[in-house]
Amino acid sequence: MGTNTLAFAQGQATADPLPDGPDREVIEAVRSGDNRRAVALCARLHGAALGRLCMAMVGSQAEAQELAQEALLAAHDAFPSYRGDGTVRAFLFGIARRVCSRHVEMRSRRDTKLRLVHDVGRDRADASDLLAAQQRASRARGALDRLRPTEREAVLLRFQSDLSFREVASACGVDEATARKRVSRAIARLRETLGDL
């Protein structure tokens, strides 16, 4: 990023009033140029939700943890360009969405199948329950995999990450109406594919 662009982005961010709420400290840190503190605050405030989004997108806990960390590192580098157009949460989730999408694309090129890992109680002795849960999880992951990537991302951001439609739109780089349409189409396709899961 050029010096003029950075100065403009910082000047723009400084001109806007600070929002109330948990992201206030993050934005203060970004505006003061303390990106390390901003990332630490983001990890504390949004780390768990970021990890859940990554888990929903990639299906592996170990990979999700790495990708959530990668997203936070990418946020550190991207903070100078943050203009405060949306919430910090939407900004982070947009970065995580791109990091996870790139990872899934690379993994699919290696012909690796995604699997959703469900937490089935370890105290269950009945193997048929475990098998049924794994089959439902496999069907759900398969149905998600058959969605268009833009629709899958939108529905995961909306329901797995509990973002508002405005935040989904910001994270996906589209307007709110488009985000609503993507989620609506995704739900309709999931209902067609899964029926009663």
C-alpha positions as CSV (number, residue, x, y, z in Angstrom):
1,M,0.0,0.0,0.0
2,G,1.4,3.4,-1.0
3,T,2.1,6.1,1.6
4,N,-0.7,8.3,0.2
5,T,-3.2,5.5,0.3
6,L,-2.2,4.7,3.9
7,A,-2.4,8.3,4.9
8,F,-5.8,8.6,3.3
9,A,-7.1,5.4,5.0
10,Q,-5.8,6.6,8.4
11,G,-7.2,10.1,7.8
12,Q,-10.6,8.6,6.8
13,A,-10.7,6.4,9.8
14,T,-9.7,9.2,12.1
15,A,-12.5,11.4,10.8
16,D,-15.2,8.9,11.6
17,P,-16.6,8.8,15.2
18,L,-15.8,5.7,17.2
19,P,-18.6,3.2,17.6
20,D,-19.9,2.1,21.0
21,G,-19.4,-1.6,22.0
22,P,-16.7,-4.1,22.1
23,D,-15.0,-3.1,18.9
24,R,-14.3,0.4,20.1
25,E,-10.9,-0.6,21.6
26,V,-10.0,-2.5,18.4
27,I,-10.7,0.6,16.2
28,E,-8.8,2.8,18.6
29,A,-5.8,0.5,18.4
30,V,-6.0,0.4,14.6
31,R,-6.3,4.2,14.3
32,S,-3.2,4.6,16.6
33,G,-1.3,2.2,14.4
34,D,-1.0,-0.5,17.1
35,N,-2.0,-3.4,14.9
36,R,-0.5,-6.0,17.3
37,R,-2.9,-4.8,20.1
38,A,-5.8,-4.7,17.6
39,V,-5.2,-8.4,16.7
40,A,-4.9,-9.4,20.3
41,L,-8.2,-7.7,21.0
42,C,-9.8,-9.4,18.0
43,A,-8.5,-12.8,19.1
44,R,-10.0,-12.3,22.5
45,L,-13.3,-10.8,21.3
46,H,-13.9,-12.8,18.1
47,G,-11.4,-15.7,18.2
48,A,-13.9,-18.4,19.2
49,A,-16.5,-17.4,16.6
50,L,-13.7,-17.1,14.0
51,G,-12.7,-20.7,14.8
52,R,-16.2,-22.0,14.5
53,L,-16.6,-20.3,11.1
54,C,-13.3,-21.9,9.9
55,M,-14.4,-25.3,11.3
56,A,-17.7,-25.0,9.5
57,M,-16.0,-24.1,6.2
58,V,-13.2,-26.7,6.3
59,G,-14.5,-29.5,8.5
60,S,-11.3,-30.2,10.4
61,Q,-10.6,-28.8,13.9
62,A,-6.8,-28.8,13.5
63,E,-7.0,-27.0,10.1
64,A,-9.7,-24.6,11.5
65,Q,-7.3,-23.5,14.3
66,E,-4.5,-22.9,11.9
67,L,-6.8,-21.0,9.5
68,A,-8.2,-18.8,12.2
69,Q,-4.7,-17.9,13.2
70,E,-3.8,-17.2,9.6
71,A,-6.9,-15.0,9.3
72,L,-5.8,-13.0,12.4
73,L,-2.3,-12.6,10.9
74,A,-3.9,-11.4,7.6
75,A,-6.1,-9.0,9.6
76,H,-2.9,-7.6,11.1
77,D,-1.6,-6.8,7.6
78,A,-5.0,-5.5,6.5
79,F,-5.7,-3.2,9.4
80,P,-4.1,-0.2,7.7
81,S,-6.8,-0.5,4.9
82,Y,-9.7,-0.9,7.3
83,R,-12.0,2.2,6.8
84,G,-14.7,1.3,9.3
85,D,-17.3,0.7,6.7
86,G,-18.7,-2.3,8.5
87,T,-18.1,-3.9,11.9
88,V,-14.8,-5.3,12.9
89,R,-16.4,-8.7,13.2
90,A,-17.6,-8.5,9.5
91,F,-14.1,-7.4,8.5
92,L,-12.5,-10.3,10.3
93,F,-15.0,-12.8,9.0
94,G,-14.5,-11.6,5.4
95,I,-10.8,-12.3,5.8
96,A,-11.5,-15.7,7.3
97,R,-13.9,-16.5,4.5
98,R,-11.2,-15.8,1.9
99,V,-8.5,-17.7,3.8
100,C,-10.8,-20.7,4.2
101,S,-12.1,-20.6,0.6
102,R,-8.5,-20.6,-0.7
103,H,-7.6,-23.5,1.6
104,V,-10.7,-25.6,0.5
105,E,-9.9,-24.9,-3.1
106,M,-6.3,-26.0,-2.8
107,R,-7.4,-29.1,-0.8
108,S,-10.1,-30.0,-3.4
109,R,-7.5,-29.8,-6.1
110,R,-5.7,-32.7,-4.2
111,D,-9.1,-34.6,-4.4
112,T,-9.5,-34.7,-0.6
113,K,-13.0,-35.1,0.6
114,L,-14.3,-32.8,3.3
115,R,-15.9,-34.3,6.3
116,L,-17.9,-32.6,9.0
117,V,-16.7,-33.7,12.5
118,H,-19.6,-34.0,14.9
119,D,-19.0,-34.1,18.6
120,V,-20.8,-37.3,19.5
121,G,-20.8,-38.1,23.2
122,R,-17.9,-40.4,24.1
123,D,-20.0,-42.2,26.6
124,R,-22.3,-43.6,24.0
125,A,-21.8,-47.3,23.8
126,D,-24.2,-47.9,20.9
127,A,-22.1,-48.0,17.7
128,S,-25.3,-47.6,15.6
129,D,-25.9,-44.1,17.1
130,L,-22.4,-43.1,16.2
131,L,-22.7,-44.4,12.7
132,A,-26.1,-42.6,12.2
133,A,-24.6,-39.4,13.5
134,Q,-21.6,-39.7,11.1
135,Q,-24.0,-40.5,8.2
136,R,-26.1,-37.4,9.0
137,A,-22.9,-35.3,9.2
138,S,-21.7,-36.7,5.9
139,R,-25.0,-35.9,4.3
140,A,-25.0,-32.4,5.7
141,R,-21.4,-31.8,4.5
142,G,-22.3,-33.2,1.1
143,A,-25.3,-30.9,0.8
144,L,-23.2,-27.9,1.8
145,D,-20.5,-29.0,-0.7
146,R,-23.1,-29.0,-3.5
147,L,-24.0,-25.4,-2.9
148,R,-22.4,-22.7,-5.0
149,P,-19.4,-21.4,-3.0
150,T,-20.9,-18.0,-2.7
151,E,-24.1,-19.5,-1.2
152,R,-22.3,-21.9,1.1
153,E,-20.2,-19.0,2.5
154,A,-23.3,-16.8,3.0
155,V,-25.3,-19.4,4.8
156,L,-22.4,-20.4,7.0
157,L,-21.7,-16.7,7.9
158,R,-25.4,-16.1,8.6
159,F,-26.2,-19.2,10.7
160,Q,-22.9,-20.7,11.9
161,S,-21.3,-17.3,12.7
162,D,-24.5,-15.6,13.6
163,L,-23.8,-12.5,11.5
164,S,-26.6,-10.2,10.5
165,F,-27.4,-9.9,6.8
166,R,-25.6,-6.5,6.7
167,E,-22.5,-8.2,8.2
168,V,-22.7,-11.1,5.8
169,A,-22.9,-8.6,2.9
170,S,-19.9,-6.8,4.2
171,A,-17.9,-10.0,4.7
172,C,-18.7,-11.2,1.2
173,G,-18.3,-7.8,-0.5
174,V,-21.8,-7.6,-1.8
175,D,-24.9,-5.5,-0.9
176,E,-27.4,-6.7,1.7
177,A,-30.1,-7.7,-0.8
178,T,-27.6,-10.0,-2.6
179,A,-26.6,-11.5,0.7
180,R,-30.2,-12.2,1.6
181,K,-30.8,-13.8,-1.8
182,R,-27.7,-16.1,-1.5
183,V,-28.8,-17.3,2.0
184,S,-32.4,-17.8,0.7
185,R,-31.2,-19.8,-2.3
186,A,-28.9,-21.9,-0.1
187,I,-31.6,-22.8,2.4
188,A,-34.0,-23.8,-0.5
189,R,-31.3,-26.0,-2.0
190,L,-30.4,-27.6,1.3
191,R,-34.1,-28.4,2.0
192,E,-34.4,-30.0,-1.5
193,T,-31.2,-32.0,-0.9
194,L,-31.7,-33.0,2.7
195,G,-35.4,-33.2,3.3
196,D,-35.7,-34.5,6.9
197,L,-32.2,-35.0,8.1
